[in-house]
């Protein structure tokens, strides 16, 4: 109902009478007024008067009603320990594909190797529940597709020259804009679900970490709508998940890679390695050439450009 009210107010651009809202929505004036009040409490500046209602301004909200057609698959939490944990619980309970858990802030956000991920107000923090009908061996291709999709949107829609760093960070001019984390559960060698968590520095002030961070606000010199960015990303990713030629994902990802043929330092849970990133294997493993010329395949770890 809130989504429908906002749609009518936004399309009008002026005052919409209570009678018009009631007739369009098939509900009573009292019900309309209750939803208007809830929207006002959520930060929407809606003026009310004898002639009706007018939307004067909207917050950069991430509530379910801001994603028409997806409302029943969006969970918004002003504060969450971790969207990954909430999404895992929902996935195990059988939630539909493309269920989305969004947090205004996270108190225990995490990245790879369980490193803390700062999640302050103004950033975009979410986890998607995906259920691709693919074998476990191909699961990493979903991660690459997600990061590749965001990079293309940043380049084409925002003019930001973003690139992907193995395994799935997104950097701009050597500064980290986005991190990605995935968790998977399988059944009989088939993927049961893959949860993709993303933290994007949008309007927040990112902390000092390695590599040095940046945000869309810093890059563009203006505030960016998190809602518009997330809506665009979801639309494109959902379409690509349904039509993607999975055999081509790794090759497409490498076209936007800033890792290939670069000296790198790899940190895993057990060791630290150095060498040159020469290629990826068919499932996204990094082929690292050691100083002695030997090649080793790295499946999981953090990568730092040197």
N, C-alpha and C positions, 0 to 999 in steps of 0.2 A: 504494500500500500504506500509506504514512504517513497519507494522508487517511482511509483506512478504519479504521486503528487509532485515530486521534484521534476519529473519529465514535463508535466503540464505547465508548471510555473516557469521552467526554463524555456520551453518552446514559445510561451506567450511573450515573455520579456516585459510584461506589464502586470496589471491587476487581473486576477482571475476570481470571479465571484464564487461564493460558497455553493450556490446552486449549480454552477457549471461543474465544480469539482464533484459534488454529490452525484450528478447525473452521469458524468464520465466514469466514475469509480463504482457506481451502484451501491452507495452506502449513505449513511445519515450525516447530517451536519455535525452532530456530536462526535461521531467517529473521526471525521475529517479533522475537527479541532483537536482531538487527542493526539493524532499523528503529527499535526503541525506543532503542538507543544513539545513533543518528543524531539522533533527536528530542531526546534529552537534550543532545547537543552543540549543538543549535540553540537551547537555552534553555528547553525544556519540562521542568517539574518533575514527573517521573514516578517514583513510588516503586515499587520492586520487592521482592517478598518471597515467602515460601513459598506464599502463597495466590494470587499473581498480581500484577497491575499496577494502579496507581491514579494518575490524573492530578490533581495537586494545584494546578497553576497553568500558564498558558500565556503566552508572550510575545506582544506585539502584532506577530506575525510576518506577513510578506507572501510566504512561500514558496509555490510552486505547490500544494502539498498543502492549503493553507488555502482554496483556491477549488474546492471539489468540482464536478466537471463541466467545469471549465475547465483542469485541470492541464496538459494537453498544449498549451495555448495561452499559458501564463504563463512568462515568463522573469524570474527574480529575480536581481539583482546587488547584493551588499552595497555595492559602490562602482562607479560607471560614470562615464565622462567625460560622456556625455549619453545619456539614453534615446532621444532623437530620432534620434541617429546609429545606434544599435543597431537601432531599429525600421525605419529606412530600408533598412538592409542586408537585414533579414529580409523586408520587403515586396517588394523587388526580386527576391528569391529565391523568391517565390511563397508565402509563409506564409499560412495561412488568415485570414479576416476575424476581427476581435476578438482577434487575437494581442496580448498585453499585455507590455510591458517595464517592469519596476518596479526602481527603485534605492533602496537604503537612503540613499545620499548620492550627489551628483553633484559631480565636480570641475570640470566645464566646462558646467554648466547654463546655458541661454540663454533669453532672452525675445525679444520683437519687436525688430527693428532690431539683432539680435545683441547686445543688452544682456545682461550677466551676470545669472544668476538664482541667488541664494544657496540652497544645497540642503543644509542641515545635518540632522543626525540628529533624527528625530522628526517631520519633515514627510512629505508623501505626494507622491512624484514618479514619474510614469508616462507612457507613451506608448501609445496604442491604434492599431492598424492597422485602418482601416475601408475597405470596398470597396463603397460604395453605387452602385447602377446608375442614376446620374444624369448629366446633361451637366455639363461643366466650369463653365458659367455659374451653376449652382446650388451649386457647391462650398462657398461661404461659408455656406450654410444649415446645413451639417453642423456648423460651428463654433458657430453660434448655438444649434443644438439641444443641443449638449453643455453649453454654459454654462447654458442655460435649465434643463436637466435637473438639474444640480447645485444651482442656486438653489432649485428647488422642493423638492429633498430637504432642503436646509439649513433651509428654512422649515417644512416639514411634519414632518420627523423630529427636528429638533434645536431648533426654536423660534428659529432665528437669522434675523433680518430682513435677509437678503442681497438685493442688487440687482445688476444687470448694468450695466457701463459699457462703451460702445463702445470697441474692437471686441469684446472678450471678457473683460475683467477682472471679477472678482466682489468687490464691496466691501460692508462692513458699517459703517454710521455714518461713511462717508467714509474708512474704512481698508481697505486691500487684504488680502483673504483668499486669493485665488486668481488665478493668471495662466494664460492658455491660449495655446498656440502651435500653428500647423498648417503642414504641408507637404504638397504634392500633386504627383502625377505623373499624366499623362493620355495617352490613346492614341485617335486619331481622334475628338477632341472629346468623348470619354467619360472619366469619372474612372477611372483605373486603381487608385489608392489614395489615401486621405487619412489622414495620420498626425496625430492630435491629442495634443499633449503638455500635461499639466497639472501645475502645482505648487501644492499646497494647504498652507497653514500650519495644521498640526494641533496637534502637541505641541511643536514647535520654537519657539525664540525668533527671530522674523524680524528681519532687519537693518533699519536705518533707511534707507528709500528714499522716493521720491515716487511715488504718494501714501503717507502713513504706513501701515505694515502692522499687522495684528492676526492672531491665531490662534484656533482653536476653543477651545484650552485657556484662553486669556485671556478669551474671551467667556463661556464656560460655567463657569469656575472649577473645572474638573476635566479629567483626561486623557480623551481620546476614542480609541476603537478605530479605527485606520486601516483595519484589515481589514474591519470592519463597514461603514464609510463607503464604501470602494471596492467591496465586494460589492454593496451596495445600488445604487450608481451604475451599475455594469456591468449589473445586472439590468434596471434601468429604461431605460437608454440602448439596450440591445440590443432591447428590446421596442419602443421608440419608433422606432428605425431601421427596423424591419420594418413598422410600421403607420402611420408619420407621414404626414400630409397636408402635403407639402413646401410647398405654397402658403401655409400658415398659419403657418409657423415665424417669419417676421419679425414678423408682427402679434402673436404670442404673446410673443415676446421683448420687444417694446416695452412690454408691460404691466408688466414688472418692471425697466424701464430707469430709471437715475438720470441719464441723459445728456440726454434729450429736453428741449428748451426751456430749456437751461442755457447760460450763457456758457462757452466752452471754448477751450483752446489746443491746436492740433494740431501735432505734430512728425512730419515725414516724413524720409526719407533726404536730401531735397534742400532742404526749406524748413520754416518755422514760420509758422502761420496762427492768427488769432484770429477769433472770431465767436460766433454762437449756433447750437447744434445743433437744427435745426428738425424733422428727420425722417430716415428711412432710405428708400432706394429699394428696389425689389423684390428686389434681390440683396444688400442689406445695406450699400450705400455710404452714408456719412454726408452728409446735405445740410447744408452749413454756410452760414449767412447772414452775409456780411461786413458791416462797419460801413456800407458804402455801399448796402446793401440787396441786392446781387447774391448769387446762390446758386451754390455750387460743390460738386461731388460729390467726396468724399474716399474713395478705395478702400482705402488702406492707410496706417497710421501709428499713433502713440500719441496718446491723448487725455487731457488734463488738465483737470479742472473748475476754473473760476476764480471 
